Amino acid sequence: MKIALLGYGKMGKVIERIALERGHEIVLRKRSRDSFEGLESADVAIDFSVPEAAVANISAGFQYHVPVVSGTTGWLQHYEDMVTLCQKSNGAFIYGSNFSLGVNLFFELNAHLAKMMAKFGQYKVSMQEVHHTQKLDKPSGTAISLANGIIANTSYENWTLAAPKTTDIAIEALRVENVPGTHAVVYDSEIDSIEIKHTAHNREGFAFGAVIAAEWLLGKKGVYTMKDVLGL
């Protein structure tokens, strides 16, 4: 499989190594100022760039009729536009706030716990996420996905980084050197606390999941998620 890397930072380099180990070929390593030359020959594109570049990268993939896997966060105000563009171009698209197998299992656990806790109003939920200092967006896309999983299954309506209202989920976003990603969801009452937590030890899980998603997307049409890839 020929892969175009739309974004060639730290994550792009880990994805490249794993893709090569799995027998794939890299036909484009696009940094911010590079052109899209080589994208036309790709079987699939993997976008791990920056929020400002994501829409252009994803759009280019659809323009060249190349399936796109995107793990860039911080641009989701344009997500529905990309879904529409994918459908208009009869393309294929997977966006994931996190491609790690463990995190996607954590998403399912979070939603299930939220359903259980919805009828116990004495517990107030909050979240904390910790990432490396190069992480540009706050909160992380993973934290937003976790918050949305709670909102979908409880009476909470929004998430916030500021002082929360009764219907808000408070998220604390910390940036610390050399932390790949840690996410915790806490239900706290006067009597006790319940906490679930996922800690990434390195970038390997994110990169491996992105390559698996790219392999799965090859030959398909439509818009999918990691739940489809993993059969969750």
Accessible surface in RSA format (square Angstrom, percent):
REM  Atomic radii and reference values for relative SASA: ProtOr
REM  Chains: A
REM  Algorithm: Lee & Richards
REM  Probe-radius: 1.40
REM  Slices: 20
REM RES _ NUM      All-atoms   Total-Side   Main-Chain    Non-polar    All polar
REM                ABS   REL    ABS   REL    ABS   REL    ABS   REL    ABS   REL
RES MET A   1    48.72  25.2   6.52   4.3  42.20 100.5  12.34  10.5  36.38  48.2
RES LYS A   2    87.19  42.5  87.19  53.5   0.00   0.0  35.25  31.7  51.94  55.3
RES ILE A   3     0.00   0.0   0.00   0.0   0.00   0.0   0.00   0.0   0.00   0.0
RES ALA A   4     0.00   0.0   0.00   0.0   0.00   0.0   0.00   0.0   0.00   0.0
RES LEU A   5     1.07   0.6   1.07   0.8   0.00   0.0   1.07   0.7   0.00   0.0
RES LEU A   6     0.00   0.0   0.00   0.0   0.00   0.0   0.00   0.0   0.00   0.0
RES GLY A   7    10.31  12.7   0.00   N/A  10.31  12.7   8.11  22.3   2.20   4.9
RES TYR A   8    30.16  14.1  21.85  12.4   8.31  21.6   6.82   5.1  23.34  28.8
RES GLY A   9    40.10  49.5   0.00   N/A  40.10  49.5  36.09  99.0   4.01   9.0
RES LYS A  10   122.16  59.6 112.23  68.9   9.93  23.7  82.33  74.1  39.83  42.4
RES MET A  11    31.28  16.2  28.90  19.1   2.38   5.7  28.45  24.2   2.83   3.7
RES GLY A  12     0.84   1.0   0.00   N/A   0.84   1.0   0.56   1.5   0.28   0.6
RES LYS A  13    97.64  47.6  92.16  56.5   5.48  13.1  77.04  69.3  20.60  21.9
RES VAL A  14    28.42  18.7  27.15  24.6   1.26   3.0  28.42  24.7   0.00   0.0
RES ILE A  15     0.77   0.4   0.77   0.6   0.00   0.0   0.77   0.6   0.00   0.0
RES GLU A  16    22.37  12.8  22.37  16.9   0.00   0.0   3.26   6.3  19.11  15.6
RES ARG A  17   101.98  42.8  97.94  49.9   4.04   9.6  60.05  82.1  41.93  25.4
RES ILE A  18    10.01   5.7  10.01   7.5   0.00   0.0  10.01   7.2   0.00   0.0
RES ALA A  19     0.00   0.0   0.00   0.0   0.00   0.0   0.00   0.0   0.00   0.0
RES LEU A  20    88.74  49.4  72.33  51.7  16.40  41.2  72.84  51.2  15.90  42.8
RES GLU A  21   122.86  70.5  82.12  62.1  40.74  97.0  48.41  93.6  74.45  60.8
RES ARG A  22   104.10  43.7  74.26  37.9  29.84  71.0  25.86  35.3  78.24  47.4
RES GLY A  23    65.41  80.7   0.00   N/A  65.41  80.7  35.64  97.8  29.78  66.7
RES HIS A  24    26.40  14.4  19.12  13.3   7.28  18.6  18.45  19.0   7.95   9.3
RES GLU A  25    91.39  52.5  88.94  67.3   2.45   5.8  36.35  70.3  55.04  44.9
RES ILE A  26    14.18   8.1   0.00   0.0  14.18  34.2   0.00   0.0  14.18  38.5
RES VAL A  27    36.95  24.3  10.94   9.9  26.01  62.7  18.17  15.8  18.78  50.9
RES LEU A  28    17.55   9.8  14.09  10.1   3.46   8.7  17.55  12.3   0.00   0.0
RES ARG A  29    96.44  40.5  84.02  42.8  12.43  29.6  22.56  30.8  73.89  44.8
RES LYS A  30    16.33   8.0  15.29   9.4   1.03   2.5   1.19   1.1  15.13  16.1
RES ARG A  31   126.14  53.0 122.75  62.6   3.40   8.1  52.59  71.9  73.55  44.6
RES SER A  32    99.01  83.7  64.99  86.7  34.02  78.4  47.77 101.7  51.24  71.8
RES ARG A  33   235.52  98.9 199.48 101.7  36.04  85.8  77.76 106.3 157.76  95.6
RES ASP A  34    60.90  42.7  48.95  48.7  11.94  28.2  15.56  36.6  45.34  45.2
RES SER A  35    71.71  60.6  54.73  73.0  16.98  39.1  51.97 110.7  19.74  27.7
RES PHE A  36    50.63  25.3  47.04  29.1   3.59   9.3  47.24  28.6   3.39   9.7
RES GLU A  37   140.93  80.9 125.24  94.7  15.69  37.4  46.86  90.6  94.07  76.8
RES GLY A  38    12.95  16.0   0.00   N/A  12.95  16.0  12.95  35.5   0.00   0.0
RES LEU A  39     0.00   0.0   0.00   0.0   0.00   0.0   0.00   0.0   0.00   0.0
RES GLU A  40   103.30  59.3  78.11  59.1  25.19  60.0  48.61  94.0  54.69  44.7
RES SER A  41    52.06  44.0  35.90  47.9  16.16  37.2  39.19  83.4  12.87  18.0
RES ALA A  42    11.70  10.8   0.00   0.0  11.70  26.6   0.00   0.0  11.70  31.0
RES ASP A  43    55.19  38.7  48.02  47.8   7.17  17.0   7.66  18.0  47.53  47.4
RES VAL A  44     0.00   0.0   0.00   0.0   0.00   0.0   0.00   0.0   0.00   0.0
RES ALA A  45     0.00   0.0   0.00   0.0   0.00   0.0   0.00   0.0   0.00   0.0
RES ILE A  46     1.48   0.8   0.25   0.2   1.23   3.0   0.25   0.2   1.23   3.3
RES ASP A  47     0.00   0.0   0.00   0.0   0.00   0.0   0.00   0.0   0.00   0.0
RES PHE A  48    30.33  15.2  21.80  13.5   8.53  22.2  22.83  13.8   7.51  21.5
RES SER A  49    33.47  28.3   6.02   8.0  27.45  63.2  11.46  24.4  22.01  30.8
RES VAL A  50    60.48  39.8  59.76  54.1   0.72   1.7  60.48  52.6   0.00   0.0
RES PRO A  51    28.81  21.0  21.39  19.5   7.42  27.0  21.75  18.0   7.07  43.9
RES GLU A  52   147.61  84.7 110.73  83.8  36.89  87.8  75.64 146.3  71.98  58.8
RES ALA A  53    25.46  23.4  21.51  33.2   3.94   9.0  25.46  35.8   0.00   0.0
RES ALA A  54     0.00   0.0   0.00   0.0   0.00   0.0   0.00   0.0   0.00   0.0
RES VAL A  55    44.58  29.3  44.54  40.3   0.04   0.1  44.54  38.7   0.04   0.1
RES ALA A  56    57.04  52.4  46.18  71.3  10.85  24.7  52.97  74.6   4.06  10.8
RES ASN A  57     4.60   3.2   4.60   4.4   0.00   0.0   0.00   0.0   4.60   4.4
RES ILE A  58     0.00   0.0   0.00   0.0   0.00   0.0   0.00   0.0   0.00   0.0
RES SER A  59    30.10  25.4  27.69  37.0   2.41   5.6  23.16  49.3   6.94   9.7
RES ALA A  60     7.22   6.6   5.34   8.2   1.88   4.3   6.76   9.5   0.46   1.2
RES GLY A  61     0.00   0.0   0.00   N/A   0.00   0.0   0.00   0.0   0.00   0.0
RES PHE A  62     2.76   1.4   1.41   0.9   1.34   3.5   2.16   1.3   0.59   1.7
RES GLN A  63   133.06  74.4 108.84  79.5  24.23  57.7  42.24  89.9  90.82  68.9
RES TYR A  64    81.88  38.2  66.32  37.7  15.56  40.5  34.14  25.7  47.74  58.9
RES HIS A  65   135.52  74.1 109.58  76.2  25.94  66.4  81.44  83.9  54.08  62.9
RES VAL A  66     5.21   3.4   2.52   2.3   2.68   6.5   3.73   3.2   1.48   4.0
RES PRO A  67    20.75  15.1  19.80  18.1   0.95   3.5  19.88  16.4   0.87   5.4
RES VAL A  68     0.00   0.0   0.00   0.0   0.00   0.0   0.00   0.0   0.00   0.0
RES VAL A  69     0.00   0.0   0.00   0.0   0.00   0.0   0.00   0.0   0.00   0.0
RES SER A  70     0.00   0.0   0.00   0.0   0.00   0.0   0.00   0.0   0.00   0.0
RES GLY A  71    10.07  12.4   0.00   N/A  10.07  12.4   0.43   1.2   9.64  21.6
RES THR A  72     6.89   4.9   2.13   2.2   4.77  11.4   6.89   9.3   0.00   0.0
RES THR A  73    10.12   7.2   6.09   6.2   4.02   9.6   2.91   3.9   7.21  10.9
RES GLY A  74    38.45  47.4   0.00   N/A  38.45  47.4  18.35  50.4  20.10  45.0
RES TRP A  75     2.38   1.0   1.74   0.8   0.64   1.5   2.38   1.3   0.00   0.0
RES LEU A  76    67.80  37.8  53.89  38.6  13.91  35.0  54.40  38.2  13.40  36.1
RES GLN A  77   139.66  78.1  96.17  70.3  43.49 103.5  60.73 129.3  78.93  59.9
RES HIS A  78    72.38  39.6  72.29  50.2   0.08   0.2  44.78  46.2  27.59  32.1
RES TYR A  79    52.06  24.3  51.98  29.6   0.08   0.2  37.09  27.9  14.96  18.4
RES GLU A  80   119.00  68.3 117.63  89.0   1.36   3.2  64.59 124.9  54.41  44.4
RES ASP A  81    84.14  58.9  77.81  77.4   6.34  15.0  20.50  48.3  63.64  63.5
RES MET A  82    10.82   5.6  10.82   7.2   0.00   0.0  10.82   9.2   0.00   0.0
RES VAL A  83    19.62  12.9  19.62  17.8   0.00   0.0  19.62  17.0   0.00   0.0
RES THR A  84    61.97  44.1  61.95  62.8   0.01   0.0  36.68  49.3  25.29  38.2
RES LEU A  85    61.38  34.2  60.26  43.1   1.12   2.8  61.18  43.0   0.20   0.5
RES CYS A  86     0.23   0.2   0.22   0.2   0.01   0.0   0.00   0.0   0.23   0.2
RES GLN A  87   119.20  66.7  94.08  68.8  25.11  59.8  37.76  80.4  81.44  61.8
RES LYS A  88   166.76  81.4 127.51  78.2  39.26  93.5  83.25  74.9  83.51  89.0
RES SER A  89    27.63  23.3  12.91  17.2  14.72  33.9  22.32  47.5   5.30   7.4
RES ASN A  90    96.28  66.4  91.34  88.3   4.94  11.9  29.58  71.2  66.70  64.5
RES GLY A  91    10.37  12.8   0.00   N/A  10.37  12.8   8.72  23.9   1.65   3.7
RES ALA A  92     1.70   1.6   0.83   1.3   0.87   2.0   0.83   1.2   0.87   2.3
RES PHE A  93     0.03   0.0   0.03   0.0   0.00   0.0   0.03   0.0   0.00   0.0
RES ILE A  94     0.00   0.0   0.00   0.0   0.00   0.0   0.00   0.0   0.00   0.0
RES TYR A  95    24.41  11.4  18.16  10.3   6.25  16.3  18.15  13.6   6.25   7.7
RES GLY A  96     7.44   9.2   0.00   N/A   7.44   9.2   7.36  20.2   0.08   0.2
RES SER A  97    16.44  13.9   2.29   3.1  14.15  32.6   0.72   1.5  15.72  22.0
RES ASN A  98    14.91  10.3   8.14   7.9   6.77  16.3   5.63  13.5   9.28   9.0
RES PHE A  99     1.56   0.8   0.37   0.2   1.19   3.1   0.37   0.2   1.19   3.4
RES SER A 100     9.64   8.1   9.64  12.9   0.00   0.0   1.14   2.4   8.50  11.9
RES LEU A 101   100.98  56.2  96.75  69.2   4.23  10.6  96.75  67.9   4.23  11.4
RES GLY A 102    29.18  36.0   0.00   N/A  29.18  36.0  21.54  59.1   7.65  17.1
RES VAL A 103     1.64   1.1   1.64   1.5   0.00   0.0   1.64   1.4   0.00   0.0
RES ASN A 104     6.84   4.7   6.10   5.9   0.74   1.8   0.38   0.9   6.46   6.2
RES LEU A 105    88.48  49.3  83.85  60.0   4.63  11.6  84.45  59.3   4.03  10.8
RES PHE A 106    11.49   5.8   8.37   5.2   3.12   8.1  11.15   6.8   0.35   1.0
RES PHE A 107    37.35  18.7  33.39  20.7   3.96  10.3  33.71  20.4   3.63  10.4
RES GLU A 108    60.24  34.6  55.40  41.9   4.84  11.5  21.76  42.1  38.48  31.4
RES LEU A 109    89.20  49.7  83.91  60.0   5.29  13.3  88.31  62.0   0.89   2.4
RES ASN A 110     1.83   1.3   1.83   1.8   0.00   0.0   0.00   0.0   1.83   1.8
RES ALA A 111    24.95  22.9  24.95  38.5   0.00   0.0  24.95  35.1   0.00   0.0
RES HIS A 112   107.28  58.6 105.34  73.2   1.94   5.0  72.73  75.0  34.55  40.2
RES LEU A 113    18.02  10.0  17.54  12.5   0.48   1.2  18.02  12.7   0.00   0.0
RES ALA A 114     0.00   0.0   0.00   0.0   0.00   0.0   0.00   0.0   0.00   0.0
RES LYS A 115   126.91  61.9 110.56  67.8  16.35  38.9  55.84  50.3  71.07  75.7
RES MET A 116   100.30  51.9  93.45  61.8   6.85  16.3  90.35  76.8   9.95  13.2
RES MET A 117    16.39   8.5  10.78   7.1   5.61  13.4   2.43   2.1  13.96  18.5
RES ALA A 118    53.52  49.2  22.21  34.3  31.31  71.2  26.16  36.8  27.36  72.5
RES LYS A 119   166.62  81.3 132.08  81.0  34.54  82.2  85.20  76.7  81.42  86.7
RES PHE A 120    87.16  43.6  85.18  52.8   1.98   5.1  85.81  52.0   1.35   3.9
RES GLY A 121    52.93  65.3   0.00   N/A  52.93  65.3  41.27 113.3  11.66  26.1
RES GLN A 122   111.95  62.6  90.28  66.0  21.66  51.6  51.35 109.3  60.59  46.0
RES TYR A 123    38.07  17.8  29.30  16.7   8.77  22.8   8.13   6.1  29.94  36.9
RES LYS A 124   118.28  57.7 116.27  71.3   2.02   4.8  85.12  76.6  33.17  35.3
RES VAL A 125     7.90   5.2   0.01   0.0   7.89  19.0   0.08   0.1   7.82  21.2
RES SER A 126    44.43  37.5  44.43  59.3   0.00   0.0  24.04  51.2  20.39  28.6
RES MET A 127     7.07   3.7   1.37   0.9   5.70  13.6   3.19   2.7   3.88   5.1
RES GLN A 128    66.63  37.3  64.42  47.1   2.21   5.3  12.84  27.3  53.79  40.8
RES GLU A 129     0.30   0.2   0.30   0.2   0.00   0.0   0.30   0.6   0.00   0.0
RES VAL A 130    20.70  13.6  20.70  18.7   0.00   0.0  20.70  18.0   0.00   0.0
RES HIS A 131    13.12   7.2  13.12   9.1   0.00   0.0   4.31   4.4   8.82  10.3
RES HIS A 132    29.40  16.1  29.40  20.4   0.00   0.0  15.82  16.3  13.57  15.8
RES THR A 133    60.35  42.9  37.11  37.6  23.24  55.4  35.59  47.8  24.76  37.4
RES GLN A 134    94.78  53.0  79.62  58.2  15.16  36.1  48.74 103.7  46.04  34.9
RES LYS A 135    43.00  21.0  33.25  20.4   9.76  23.2  12.21  11.0  30.79  32.8
RES LEU A 136   123.43  68.7  89.08  63.7  34.35  86.3  91.79  64.5  31.64  85.1
RES ASP A 137    25.09  17.6  18.68  18.6   6.41  15.1  19.22  45.2   5.87   5.9
RES LYS A 138   110.75  54.0  83.60  51.3  27.15  64.7  40.72  36.7  70.02  74.6
RES PRO A 139     2.76   2.0   1.21   1.1   1.56   5.7   1.21   1.0   1.56   9.7
RES SER A 140     0.86   0.7   0.86   1.2   0.00   0.0   0.86   1.8   0.00   0.0
RES GLY A 141     3.66   4.5   0.00   N/A   3.66   4.5   2.40   6.6   1.26   2.8
RES THR A 142     4.68   3.3   4.28   4.3   0.40   1.0   0.42   0.6   4.25   6.4
RES ALA A 143     0.00   0.0   0.00   0.0   0.00   0.0   0.00   0.0   0.00   0.0
RES ILE A 144    39.55  22.5  39.55  29.5   0.00   0.0  39.55  28.5   0.00   0.0
RES SER A 145    38.40  32.5  27.53  36.7  10.88  25.1  13.59  28.9  24.81  34.8
RES LEU A 146     0.24   0.1   0.01   0.0   0.23   0.6   0.24   0.2   0.00   0.0
RES ALA A 147     0.00   0.0   0.00   0.0   0.00   0.0   0.00   0.0   0.00   0.0
RES ASN A 148    76.92  53.0  72.03  69.6   4.89  11.8  25.15  60.5  51.77  50.0
RES GLY A 149    18.04  22.2   0.00   N/A  18.04  22.2  16.65  45.7   1.39   3.1
RES ILE A 150     0.00   0.0   0.00   0.0   0.00   0.0   0.00   0.0   0.00   0.0
RES ILE A 151    43.55  24.8  35.94  26.8   7.61  18.3  35.94  25.9   7.61  20.7
RES ALA A 152    83.82  77.1  42.95  66.3  40.87  93.0  53.45  75.3  30.37  80.4
RES ASN A 153    37.56  25.9  20.31  19.6  17.24  41.5   8.65  20.8  28.91  27.9
RES THR A 154    28.54  20.3   4.92   5.0  23.62  56.3  11.36  15.3  17.19  26.0
RES SER A 155    97.68  82.5  78.25 104.4  19.43  44.8  56.27 119.8  41.41  58.0
RES TYR A 156    30.77  14.4  26.25  14.9   4.52  11.8  22.66  17.0   8.12  10.0
RES GLU A 157   109.01  62.6  92.14  69.7  16.86  40.2  29.19  56.5  79.81  65.2
RES ASN A 158    79.94  55.1  77.13  74.5   2.81   6.8  16.44  39.6  63.51  61.4
RES TRP A 159    82.36  33.0  67.21  32.5  15.14  35.6  53.56  28.6  28.80  46.7
RES THR A 160    25.06  17.8  21.95  22.3   3.12   7.4  11.61  15.6  13.46  20.3
RES LEU A 161    86.45  48.1  54.33  38.9  32.13  80.8  54.85  38.5  31.60  85.0
RES ALA A 162    71.77  66.0  54.56  84.2  17.21  39.2  66.84  94.1   4.94  13.1
RES ALA A 163    93.39  85.9  65.82 101.6  27.56  62.7  71.82 101.1  21.56  57.1
RES PRO A 164    71.09  51.8  47.36  43.2  23.73  86.2  47.46  39.2  23.63 146.9
RES LYS A 165   159.49  77.8 146.76  90.0  12.73  30.3  97.55  87.8  61.94  66.0
RES THR A 166   117.30  83.4  93.79  95.1  23.51  56.0  67.38  90.5  49.92  75.5
RES THR A 167    49.89  35.5  48.31  49.0   1.58   3.8  38.42  51.6  11.47  17.3
RES ASP A 168    17.77  12.4  12.85  12.8   4.92  11.6   0.61   1.4  17.16  17.1
RES ILE A 169     0.00   0.0   0.00   0.0   0.00   0.0   0.00   0.0   0.00   0.0
RES ALA A 170    26.66  24.5  25.78  39.8   0.87   2.0  25.80  36.3   0.85   2.3
RES ILE A 171     6.05   3.4   0.05   0.0   6.00  14.5   1.08   0.8   4.97  13.5
RES GLU A 172    88.15  50.6  81.25  61.5   6.90  16.4  36.79  71.2  51.37  41.9
RES ALA A 173    15.97  14.7   1.48   2.3  14.49  33.0   1.48   2.1  14.49  38.4
RES LEU A 174    65.25  36.3  63.59  45.5   1.65   4.2  65.25  45.8   0.00   0.0
RES ARG A 175    45.24  19.0  18.93   9.7  26.30  62.6  18.93  25.9  26.30  15.9
RES VAL A 176    72.05  47.4  68.69  62.2   3.36   8.1  72.05  62.6   0.00   0.0
RES GLU A 177   108.07  62.0  97.16  73.5  10.91  26.0  51.59  99.8  56.48  46.1
RES ASN A 178   134.58  92.8 105.15 101.6  29.42  70.9  35.77  86.1  98.81  95.5
RES VAL A 179    30.61  20.1  29.74  26.9   0.87   2.1  30.38  26.4   0.23   0.6
RES PRO A 180    30.56  22.3  23.89  21.8   6.67  24.2  25.97  21.4   4.59  28.5
RES GLY A 181     2.08   2.6   0.00   N/A   2.08   2.6   1.39   3.8   0.69   1.5
RES THR A 182    18.60  13.2  18.60  18.9   0.00   0.0  11.58  15.6   7.02  10.6
RES HIS A 183     3.72   2.0   3.72   2.6   0.00   0.0   2.50   2.6   1.23   1.4
RES ALA A 184     6.80   6.3   6.61  10.2   0.19   0.4   6.61   9.3   0.19   0.5
RES VAL A 185     0.00   0.0   0.00   0.0   0.00   0.0   0.00   0.0   0.00   0.0
RES VAL A 186    35.57  23.4  35.57  32.2   0.00   0.0  35.57  30.9   0.00   0.0
RES TYR A 187     4.64   2.2   4.64   2.6   0.00   0.0   4.60   3.5   0.04   0.1
RES ASP A 188    69.98  49.0  67.07  66.8   2.91   6.9  15.73  37.0  54.25  54.1
RES SER A 189    18.37  15.5   3.86   5.2  14.50  33.4   8.84  18.8   9.52  13.3
RES GLU A 190   187.53 107.7 143.20 108.3  44.33 105.5  64.98 125.7 122.55 100.1
RES ILE A 191   160.14  91.1 129.16  96.2  30.98  74.7 134.54  96.9  25.59  69.4
RES ASP A 192    67.62  47.4  56.70  56.4  10.92  25.8  34.48  81.2  33.14  33.0
RES SER A 193    67.32  56.9  38.14  50.9  29.18  67.2  23.98  51.1  43.34  60.7
RES ILE A 194    65.02  37.0  61.73  46.0   3.29   7.9  65.02  46.8   0.00   0.0
RES GLU A 195    97.55  56.0  67.35  51.0  30.20  71.9  19.32  37.4  78.23  63.9
RES ILE A 196    24.83  14.1  20.60  15.3   4.23  10.2  24.83  17.9   0.00   0.0
RES LYS A 197   123.20  60.1  91.94  56.4  31.26  74.4  35.38  31.8  87.82  93.5
RES HIS A 198    32.96  18.0  30.21  21.0   2.75   7.0  21.74  22.4  11.21  13.0
RES THR A 199    63.55  45.2  47.27  47.9  16.28  38.8  38.38  51.5  25.17  38.0
RES ALA A 200    13.82  12.7   5.24   8.1   8.59  19.5  10.31  14.5   3.51   9.3
RES HIS A 201   159.64  87.3 128.30  89.2  31.34  80.2  90.43  93.2  69.22  80.5
RES ASN A 202    75.70  52.2  69.36  67.0   6.34  15.3  26.69  64.2  49.01  47.4
RES ARG A 203    59.33  24.9  56.62  28.9   2.71   6.4   9.56  13.1  49.77  30.2
RES GLU A 204    66.30  38.1  66.02  50.0   0.27   0.6  36.42  70.4  29.88  24.4
RES GLY A 205    32.51  40.1   0.00   N/A  32.51  40.1  28.99  79.6   3.52   7.9
RES PHE A 206    28.07  14.0  28.07  17.4   0.00   0.0  28.07  17.0   0.00   0.0
RES ALA A 207     0.00   0.0   0.00   0.0   0.00   0.0   0.00   0.0   0.00   0.0
RES PHE A 208    94.26  47.2  94.26  58.4   0.00   0.0  94.26  57.1   0.00   0.0
RES GLY A 209     5.61   6.9   0.00   N/A   5.61   6.9   5.61  15.4   0.00   0.0
RES ALA A 210     0.00   0.0   0.00   0.0   0.00   0.0   0.00   0.0   0.00   0.0
RES VAL A 211     0.00   0.0   0.00   0.0   0.00   0.0   0.00   0.0   0.00   0.0
RES ILE A 212    41.90  23.8  41.29  30.8   0.61   1.5  41.29  29.7   0.61   1.7
RES ALA A 213     0.00   0.0   0.00   0.0   0.00   0.0   0.00   0.0   0.00   0.0
RES ALA A 214     0.00   0.0   0.00   0.0   0.00   0.0   0.00   0.0   0.00   0.0
RES GLU A 215    50.62  29.1  34.88  26.4  15.74  37.5  23.93  46.3  26.69  21.8
RES TRP A 216    66.21  26.6  56.26  27.2   9.95  23.4  48.39  25.8  17.82  28.9
RES LEU A 217     0.00   0.0   0.00   0.0   0.00   0.0   0.00   0.0   0.00   0.0
RES LEU A 218    80.33  44.7  65.24  46.7  15.09  37.9  65.24  45.8  15.09  40.6
RES GLY A 219    75.37  92.9   0.00   N/A  75.37  92.9  41.48 113.8  33.88  75.9
RES LYS A 220    70.48  34.4  63.89  39.2   6.59  15.7  43.19  38.9  27.29  29.1
RES LYS A 221   121.30  59.2 105.85  64.9  15.45  36.8  65.35  58.8  55.95  59.6
RES GLY A 222    25.86  31.9   0.00   N/A  25.86  31.9  24.97  68.5   0.90   2.0
RES VAL A 223    47.11  31.0  18.94  17.1  28.17  67.9  18.94  16.5  28.17  76.4
RES TYR A 224    52.54  24.5  51.02  29.0   1.53   4.0  31.52  23.7  21.03  25.9
RES THR A 225    61.05  43.4  61.05  61.9   0.00   0.0  56.95  76.5   4.10   6.2
RES MET A 226     6.86   3.6   5.00   3.3   1.85   4.4   5.00   4.3   1.85   2.5
RES LYS A 227   100.39  49.0  98.44  60.4   1.95   4.7  51.00  45.9  49.39  52.6
RES ASP A 228    68.17  47.7  51.87  51.6  16.29  38.5  10.19  24.0  57.98  57.8
RES VAL A 229    19.06  12.5   1.20   1.1  17.86  43.0   1.20   1.0  17.86  48.4
RES LEU A 230    53.05  29.5  25.22  18.0  27.83  70.0  30.50  21.4  22.55  60.7
RES GLY A 231    68.97  85.0   0.00   N/A  68.97  85.0  35.64  97.8  33.32  74.6
RES LEU A 232    77.91  43.4  30.18  21.6  47.73 120.0  55.92  39.3  21.99  59.2
END  Absolute sums over single chains surface
CHAIN  1 A    11299.3       8831.6       2467.7       6398.2       4901.1
END  Absolute sums over all chains
TOTAL         11299.3       8831.6       2467.7       6398.2       4901.1
